[in-house]
Amino acid sequence: MFDKIEVEYTTNQDEYSREIILTHLDSILQYSHRYYLRQLINRAELSSKTL
């Protein structure tokens, strides 16, 4: 994703570039959010088994 953002920023400057870059950034944030939530789910399961 970062590479796609860099390529878009450096080579394809047109009226769609900003929207494409923002979409890629949104995807990165969505993946990060999903990863974070998975960590909480796994931690809750482990905590309840320990108790």
PyMOL Python script that loads the backbone (N, CA, C, O; Angstrom):
from pymol import cmd

cmd.read_pdbstr("""\
ATOM      1  N   MET A   1       0.816  -1.190   0.000  1.00  0.00           N
ATOM      2  CA  MET A   1       0.000   0.000   0.000  1.00  0.00           C
ATOM      3  C   MET A   1       0.867   1.263   0.000  1.00  0.00           C
ATOM      4  O   MET A   1       0.588   2.223  -0.719  1.00  0.00           O
ATOM      5  N   PHE A   2       1.914   1.243   0.814  1.00  0.00           N
ATOM      6  CA  PHE A   2       2.793   2.417   0.859  1.00  0.00           C
ATOM      7  C   PHE A   2       3.455   2.653  -0.490  1.00  0.00           C
ATOM      8  O   PHE A   2       3.609   3.792  -0.933  1.00  0.00           O
ATOM      9  N   ASP A   3       3.844   1.560  -1.131  1.00  0.00           N
ATOM     10  CA  ASP A   3       4.457   1.697  -2.455  1.00  0.00           C
ATOM     11  C   ASP A   3       3.464   2.268  -3.467  1.00  0.00           C
ATOM     12  O   ASP A   3       3.831   3.096  -4.301  1.00  0.00           O
ATOM     13  N   LYS A   4       2.224   1.832  -3.394  1.00  0.00           N
ATOM     14  CA  LYS A   4       1.206   2.349  -4.302  1.00  0.00           C
ATOM     15  C   LYS A   4       0.971   3.837  -4.075  1.00  0.00           C
ATOM     16  O   LYS A   4       0.787   4.598  -5.025  1.00  0.00           O
ATOM     17  N   ILE A   5       0.977   4.243  -2.815  1.00  0.00           N
ATOM     18  CA  ILE A   5       0.812   5.662  -2.495  1.00  0.00           C
ATOM     19  C   ILE A   5       1.975   6.465  -3.065  1.00  0.00           C
ATOM     20  O   ILE A   5       1.778   7.527  -3.656  1.00  0.00           O
ATOM     21  N   GLU A   6       3.176   5.954  -2.884  1.00  0.00           N
ATOM     22  CA  GLU A   6       4.358   6.660  -3.395  1.00  0.00           C
ATOM     23  C   GLU A   6       4.320   6.780  -4.913  1.00  0.00           C
ATOM     24  O   GLU A   6       4.603   7.846  -5.461  1.00  0.00           O
ATOM     25  N   VAL A   7       3.973   5.696  -5.589  1.00  0.00           N
ATOM     26  CA  VAL A   7       3.899   5.738  -7.051  1.00  0.00           C
ATOM     27  C   VAL A   7       2.839   6.733  -7.500  1.00  0.00           C
ATOM     28  O   VAL A   7       3.062   7.514  -8.425  1.00  0.00           O
ATOM     29  N   GLU A   8       1.699   6.702  -6.849  1.00  0.00           N
ATOM     30  CA  GLU A   8       0.620   7.632  -7.211  1.00  0.00           C
ATOM     31  C   GLU A   8       1.048   9.084  -6.982  1.00  0.00           C
ATOM     32  O   GLU A   8       0.760   9.962  -7.795  1.00  0.00           O
ATOM     33  N   TYR A   9       1.720   9.316  -5.896  1.00  0.00           N
ATOM     34  CA  TYR A   9       2.148  10.676  -5.561  1.00  0.00           C
ATOM     35  C   TYR A   9       3.220  11.198  -6.521  1.00  0.00           C
ATOM     36  O   TYR A   9       3.208  12.374  -6.885  1.00  0.00           O
ATOM     37  N   THR A  10       4.133  10.337  -6.923  1.00  0.00           N
ATOM     38  CA  THR A  10       5.269  10.791  -7.734  1.00  0.00           C
ATOM     39  C   THR A  10       5.018  10.767  -9.238  1.00  0.00           C
ATOM     40  O   THR A  10       5.660  11.515  -9.975  1.00  0.00           O
ATOM     41  N   THR A  11       4.104   9.930  -9.707  1.00  0.00           N
ATOM     42  CA  THR A  11       3.998   9.776 -11.161  1.00  0.00           C
ATOM     43  C   THR A  11       2.652  10.157 -11.757  1.00  0.00           C
ATOM     44  O   THR A  11       2.600  10.584 -12.910  1.00  0.00           O
ATOM     45  N   ASN A  12       1.589  10.020 -11.030  1.00  0.00           N
ATOM     46  CA  ASN A  12       0.268  10.180 -11.638  1.00  0.00           C
ATOM     47  C   ASN A  12      -0.494  11.379 -11.082  1.00  0.00           C
ATOM     48  O   ASN A  12      -1.610  11.230 -10.584  1.00  0.00           O
ATOM     49  N   GLN A  13       0.084  12.529 -11.163  1.00  0.00           N
ATOM     50  CA  GLN A  13      -0.580  13.713 -10.642  1.00  0.00           C
ATOM     51  C   GLN A  13      -1.707  14.141 -11.587  1.00  0.00           C
ATOM     52  O   GLN A  13      -1.464  14.762 -12.621  1.00  0.00           O
ATOM     53  N   ASP A  14      -2.937  13.799 -11.214  1.00  0.00           N
ATOM     54  CA  ASP A  14      -4.109  14.244 -11.955  1.00  0.00           C
ATOM     55  C   ASP A  14      -5.250  14.472 -10.970  1.00  0.00           C
ATOM     56  O   ASP A  14      -5.031  14.463  -9.759  1.00  0.00           O
ATOM     57  N   GLU A  15      -6.441  14.672 -11.465  1.00  0.00           N
ATOM     58  CA  GLU A  15      -7.545  15.009 -10.562  1.00  0.00           C
ATOM     59  C   GLU A  15      -7.977  13.854  -9.667  1.00  0.00           C
ATOM     60  O   GLU A  15      -8.703  14.074  -8.698  1.00  0.00           O
ATOM     61  N   TYR A  16      -7.551  12.636  -9.964  1.00  0.00           N
ATOM     62  CA  TYR A  16      -7.922  11.480  -9.169  1.00  0.00           C
ATOM     63  C   TYR A  16      -6.867  11.082  -8.138  1.00  0.00           C
ATOM     64  O   TYR A  16      -7.137  10.259  -7.262  1.00  0.00           O
ATOM     65  N   SER A  17      -5.702  11.642  -8.232  1.00  0.00           N
ATOM     66  CA  SER A  17      -4.591  11.255  -7.368  1.00  0.00           C
ATOM     67  C   SER A  17      -4.912  11.406  -5.887  1.00  0.00           C
ATOM     68  O   SER A  17      -4.654  10.501  -5.094  1.00  0.00           O
ATOM     69  N   ARG A  18      -5.463  12.529  -5.526  1.00  0.00           N
ATOM     70  CA  ARG A  18      -5.765  12.779  -4.103  1.00  0.00           C
ATOM     71  C   ARG A  18      -6.737  11.736  -3.569  1.00  0.00           C
ATOM     72  O   ARG A  18      -6.532  11.187  -2.487  1.00  0.00           O
ATOM     73  N   GLU A  19      -7.787  11.466  -4.320  1.00  0.00           N
ATOM     74  CA  GLU A  19      -8.784  10.485  -3.881  1.00  0.00           C
ATOM     75  C   GLU A  19      -8.194   9.080  -3.787  1.00  0.00           C
ATOM     76  O   GLU A  19      -8.515   8.334  -2.862  1.00  0.00           O
ATOM     77  N   ILE A  20      -7.355   8.725  -4.717  1.00  0.00           N
ATOM     78  CA  ILE A  20      -6.718   7.400  -4.701  1.00  0.00           C
ATOM     79  C   ILE A  20      -5.789   7.277  -3.499  1.00  0.00           C
ATOM     80  O   ILE A  20      -5.799   6.256  -2.811  1.00  0.00           O
ATOM     81  N   ILE A  21      -4.992   8.299  -3.240  1.00  0.00           N
ATOM     82  CA  ILE A  21      -4.075   8.273  -2.091  1.00  0.00           C
ATOM     83  C   ILE A  21      -4.867   8.173  -0.793  1.00  0.00           C
ATOM     84  O   ILE A  21      -4.503   7.398   0.092  1.00  0.00           O
ATOM     85  N   LEU A  22      -5.944   8.945  -0.666  1.00  0.00           N
ATOM     86  CA  LEU A  22      -6.768   8.875   0.542  1.00  0.00           C
ATOM     87  C   LEU A  22      -7.424   7.507   0.711  1.00  0.00           C
ATOM     88  O   LEU A  22      -7.576   7.025   1.833  1.00  0.00           O
ATOM     89  N   THR A  23      -7.804   6.895  -0.376  1.00  0.00           N
ATOM     90  CA  THR A  23      -8.389   5.556  -0.317  1.00  0.00           C
ATOM     91  C   THR A  23      -7.368   4.541   0.162  1.00  0.00           C
ATOM     92  O   THR A  23      -7.695   3.665   0.962  1.00  0.00           O
ATOM     93  N   HIS A  24      -6.141   4.646  -0.313  1.00  0.00           N
ATOM     94  CA  HIS A  24      -5.086   3.742   0.152  1.00  0.00           C
ATOM     95  C   HIS A  24      -4.807   3.965   1.642  1.00  0.00           C
ATOM     96  O   HIS A  24      -4.628   3.001   2.388  1.00  0.00           O
ATOM     97  N   LEU A  25      -4.770   5.208   2.073  1.00  0.00           N
ATOM     98  CA  LEU A  25      -4.563   5.498   3.496  1.00  0.00           C
ATOM     99  C   LEU A  25      -5.710   4.943   4.341  1.00  0.00           C
ATOM    100  O   LEU A  25      -5.481   4.410   5.427  1.00  0.00           O
ATOM    101  N   ASP A  26      -6.930   5.067   3.848  1.00  0.00           N
ATOM    102  CA  ASP A  26      -8.078   4.509   4.553  1.00  0.00           C
ATOM    103  C   ASP A  26      -7.953   2.989   4.667  1.00  0.00           C
ATOM    104  O   ASP A  26      -8.279   2.420   5.709  1.00  0.00           O
ATOM    105  N   SER A  27      -7.492   2.339   3.625  1.00  0.00           N
ATOM    106  CA  SER A  27      -7.295   0.887   3.668  1.00  0.00           C
ATOM    107  C   SER A  27      -6.263   0.500   4.723  1.00  0.00           C
ATOM    108  O   SER A  27      -6.456  -0.466   5.461  1.00  0.00           O
ATOM    109  N   ILE A  28      -5.184   1.244   4.791  1.00  0.00           N
ATOM    110  CA  ILE A  28      -4.157   0.971   5.801  1.00  0.00           C
ATOM    111  C   ILE A  28      -4.752   1.105   7.194  1.00  0.00           C
ATOM    112  O   ILE A  28      -4.499   0.267   8.060  1.00  0.00           O
ATOM    113  N   LEU A  29      -5.537   2.144   7.416  1.00  0.00           N
ATOM    114  CA  LEU A  29      -6.162   2.332   8.722  1.00  0.00           C
ATOM    115  C   LEU A  29      -7.169   1.231   9.040  1.00  0.00           C
ATOM    116  O   LEU A  29      -7.265   0.797  10.188  1.00  0.00           O
ATOM    117  N   GLN A  30      -7.913   0.777   8.047  1.00  0.00           N
ATOM    118  CA  GLN A  30      -8.873  -0.308   8.260  1.00  0.00           C
ATOM    119  C   GLN A  30      -8.154  -1.613   8.621  1.00  0.00           C
ATOM    120  O   GLN A  30      -8.591  -2.330   9.522  1.00  0.00           O
ATOM    121  N   TYR A  31      -7.065  -1.922   7.930  1.00  0.00           N
ATOM    122  CA  TYR A  31      -6.284  -3.114   8.269  1.00  0.00           C
ATOM    123  C   TYR A  31      -5.716  -3.005   9.684  1.00  0.00           C
ATOM    124  O   TYR A  31      -5.714  -3.982  10.434  1.00  0.00           O
ATOM    125  N   SER A  32      -5.240  -1.826  10.042  1.00  0.00           N
ATOM    126  CA  SER A  32      -4.694  -1.621  11.385  1.00  0.00           C
ATOM    127  C   SER A  32      -5.763  -1.795  12.446  1.00  0.00           C
ATOM    128  O   SER A  32      -5.519  -2.406  13.487  1.00  0.00           O
ATOM    129  N   HIS A  33      -6.931  -1.267  12.189  1.00  0.00           N
ATOM    130  CA  HIS A  33      -8.036  -1.388  13.134  1.00  0.00           C
ATOM    131  C   HIS A  33      -8.451  -2.850  13.307  1.00  0.00           C
ATOM    132  O   HIS A  33      -8.705  -3.299  14.425  1.00  0.00           O
ATOM    133  N   ARG A  34      -8.519  -3.589  12.198  1.00  0.00           N
ATOM    134  CA  ARG A  34      -8.868  -5.007  12.270  1.00  0.00           C
ATOM    135  C   ARG A  34      -7.827  -5.784  13.059  1.00  0.00           C
ATOM    136  O   ARG A  34      -8.181  -6.639  13.872  1.00  0.00           O
ATOM    137  N   TYR A  35      -6.562  -5.503  12.834  1.00  0.00           N
ATOM    138  CA  TYR A  35      -5.495  -6.174  13.575  1.00  0.00           C
ATOM    139  C   TYR A  35      -5.606  -5.881  15.062  1.00  0.00           C
ATOM    140  O   TYR A  35      -5.459  -6.779  15.891  1.00  0.00           O
ATOM    141  N   TYR A  36      -5.866  -4.612  15.402  1.00  0.00           N
ATOM    142  CA  TYR A  36      -6.009  -4.211  16.803  1.00  0.00           C
ATOM    143  C   TYR A  36      -7.171  -4.950  17.470  1.00  0.00           C
ATOM    144  O   TYR A  36      -7.030  -5.453  18.585  1.00  0.00           O
ATOM    145  N   LEU A  37      -8.303  -5.016  16.797  1.00  0.00           N
ATOM    146  CA  LEU A  37      -9.461  -5.705  17.370  1.00  0.00           C
ATOM    147  C   LEU A  37      -9.208  -7.200  17.546  1.00  0.00           C
ATOM    148  O   LEU A  37      -9.677  -7.799  18.515  1.00  0.00           O
ATOM    149  N   ARG A  38      -8.481  -7.797  16.630  1.00  0.00           N
ATOM    150  CA  ARG A  38      -8.136  -9.217  16.775  1.00  0.00           C
ATOM    151  C   ARG A  38      -7.279  -9.446  18.004  1.00  0.00           C
ATOM    152  O   ARG A  38      -7.421 -10.467  18.678  1.00  0.00           O
ATOM    153  N   GLN A  39      -6.393  -8.512  18.302  1.00  0.00           N
ATOM    154  CA  GLN A  39      -5.557  -8.643  19.496  1.00  0.00           C
ATOM    155  C   GLN A  39      -6.420  -8.632  20.752  1.00  0.00           C
ATOM    156  O   GLN A  39      -6.148  -9.380  21.691  1.00  0.00           O
ATOM    157  N   LEU A  40      -7.449  -7.799  20.782  1.00  0.00           N
ATOM    158  CA  LEU A  40      -8.334  -7.738  21.935  1.00  0.00           C
ATOM    159  C   LEU A  40      -9.156  -9.014  22.087  1.00  0.00           C
ATOM    160  O   LEU A  40      -9.373  -9.479  23.206  1.00  0.00           O
ATOM    161  N   ILE A  41      -9.609  -9.575  20.985  1.00  0.00           N
ATOM    162  CA  ILE A  41     -10.393 -10.818  21.033  1.00  0.00           C
ATOM    163  C   ILE A  41      -9.531 -11.943  21.588  1.00  0.00           C
ATOM    164  O   ILE A  41      -9.967 -12.684  22.470  1.00  0.00           O
ATOM    165  N   ASN A  42      -8.320 -12.075  21.079  1.00  0.00           N
ATOM    166  CA  ASN A  42      -7.430 -13.140  21.548  1.00  0.00           C
ATOM    167  C   ASN A  42      -7.070 -12.954  23.016  1.00  0.00           C
ATOM    168  O   ASN A  42      -6.990 -13.929  23.763  1.00  0.00           O
ATOM    169  N   ARG A  43      -6.856 -11.722  23.433  1.00  0.00           N
ATOM    170  CA  ARG A  43      -6.489 -11.445  24.811  1.00  0.00           C
ATOM    171  C   ARG A  43      -7.660 -11.765  25.745  1.00  0.00           C
ATOM    172  O   ARG A  43      -7.435 -12.289  26.835  1.00  0.00           O
ATOM    173  N   ALA A  44      -8.884 -11.469  25.355  1.00  0.00           N
ATOM    174  CA  ALA A  44     -10.061 -11.754  26.184  1.00  0.00           C
ATOM    175  C   ALA A  44     -10.228 -13.257  26.378  1.00  0.00           C
ATOM    176  O   ALA A  44     -10.561 -13.706  27.475  1.00  0.00           O
ATOM    177  N   GLU A  45     -10.001 -14.032  25.331  1.00  0.00           N
ATOM    178  CA  GLU A  45     -10.121 -15.487  25.434  1.00  0.00           C
ATOM    179  C   GLU A  45      -9.060 -16.044  26.390  1.00  0.00           C
ATOM    180  O   GLU A  45      -9.363 -16.920  27.200  1.00  0.00           O
ATOM    181  N   LEU A  46      -7.850 -15.556  26.306  1.00  0.00           N
ATOM    182  CA  LEU A  46      -6.778 -16.034  27.164  1.00  0.00           C
ATOM    183  C   LEU A  46      -7.039 -15.648  28.609  1.00  0.00           C
ATOM    184  O   LEU A  46      -6.794 -16.446  29.514  1.00  0.00           O
ATOM    185  N   SER A  47      -7.531 -14.441  28.842  1.00  0.00           N
ATOM    186  CA  SER A  47      -7.790 -13.980  30.197  1.00  0.00           C
ATOM    187  C   SER A  47      -8.865 -14.820  30.878  1.00  0.00           C
ATOM    188  O   SER A  47      -8.743 -15.170  32.051  1.00  0.00           O
ATOM    189  N   SER A  48      -9.911 -15.136  30.136  1.00  0.00           N
ATOM    190  CA  SER A  48     -10.995 -15.920  30.745  1.00  0.00           C
ATOM    191  C   SER A  48     -10.561 -17.346  31.031  1.00  0.00           C
ATOM    192  O   SER A  48     -11.034 -17.947  31.996  1.00  0.00           O
ATOM    193  N   LYS A  49      -9.680 -17.896  30.224  1.00  0.00           N
ATOM    194  CA  LYS A  49      -9.184 -19.259  30.487  1.00  0.00           C
ATOM    195  C   LYS A  49      -8.293 -19.281  31.718  1.00  0.00           C
ATOM    196  O   LYS A  49      -8.302 -20.248  32.479  1.00  0.00           O
ATOM    197  N   THR A  50      -7.527 -18.219  31.912  1.00  0.00           N
ATOM    198  CA  THR A  50      -6.649 -18.149  33.069  1.00  0.00           C
ATOM    199  C   THR A  50      -7.439 -18.051  34.372  1.00  0.00           C
ATOM    200  O   THR A  50      -7.093 -18.683  35.370  1.00  0.00           O
ATOM    201  N   LEU A  51      -8.494 -17.258  34.348  1.00  0.00           N
ATOM    202  CA  LEU A  51      -9.312 -17.075  35.534  1.00  0.00           C
ATOM    203  C   LEU A  51     -10.054 -18.338  35.838  1.00  0.00           C
ATOM    204  O   LEU A  51     -10.808 -18.393  36.809  1.00  0.00           O
TER     205      LEU A  51
END
""", "prot")
cmd.dss("prot")
cmd.show_as("cartoon", "prot")
cmd.util.cbc("prot")
cmd.orient("prot")
